[in-house]
Amino acid sequence: MNPDELPLRDIHLPEPVSWWPPAIGWWFMAGLMLFVIVWLFWRWQQQKRTEQRLETALLELERLQGQYGANTKELLRELSVLLRRVAISEYGRQRVSGLTGAAWVKFLDEKAGKPLFSGKLAHLLTEVPYRPETQAETKAVLQAIREWIKLQRGKQHV
């Protein structure tokens, strides 16, 4: 047999591998990346809201100091309310609302990471606002509350 007479065709190469549709691993990676991006955006929004709440609390602290500066009893009462509101917004009502007296002061000191309210300041926060008439030095309480609010930045809450 003559090889030139055989009905053979030239070698055919297969089609090149297409990039679409991607393999299952690439779909998994794309889904994982999308999840991470959404989660990071959500955490960033949450952190931003926390920062805004804390900034609002600091502004409210300044307003209270200006409004009740001479009236010690009212100032201490309003500071106690502000501190309670900030703690509830950061740590949740279930965890904070039932705390009173020494337990409340202990909670504040734990969340500050240092003893800000122990001693004389504990007395000013837990007892003095509820007495009929009183005079007390409020600068230390104002400074401690300001510092406590600032220390809440960047912490994990609720």
HULIN-V238404 format. One record per backbone hydrogen bond with DSSP energy under -0.5 kcal/mol. NH is the residue of the N-H (numbers start at 1). CO is the residue of the C=O. Records with the same first field share a line. If there is no record, write none. Layout:
# HULIN-V238404
NH=CO + CO
This chain:
# HULIN-V238404
3=1
5=2
6=3
8=6
13=11
26=23
27=23
28=24
29=25
30=26
31=27
32=28
33=29
34=30
35=31
36=32
37=33
38=34
39=35
40=36
41=37
42=38
43=39
44=40
45=41
46=42
47=43
48=44
49=45
50=46
51=47
52=48
53=49
54=50
55=51
56=52
57=53
58=54
59=55
60=56
61=57
62=58
63=59
64=60
65=61
66=62
67=63
68=64
72=70
75=71
76=72
77=73
78=74
79=75
80=76
81=77
82=78
83=79
84=80
85=81
86=82
87=83
88=84
89=85
90=86
91=87
92=88
96=92
97=93
99=96
103=100
104=100
105=101
106=102
107=103
108=104
109=105
110=106
111=107
112=108
113=109
114=109
116=114
121=118
122=119
123=119
124=120
125=121
126=122
127=123
128=123
129=124
130=127
131=128
138=136
142=138
143=139
144=140
145=141
146=142
147=143
148=144
149=145
150=146
151=147
152=148 + 149
153=150
155=152
157=155
158=90
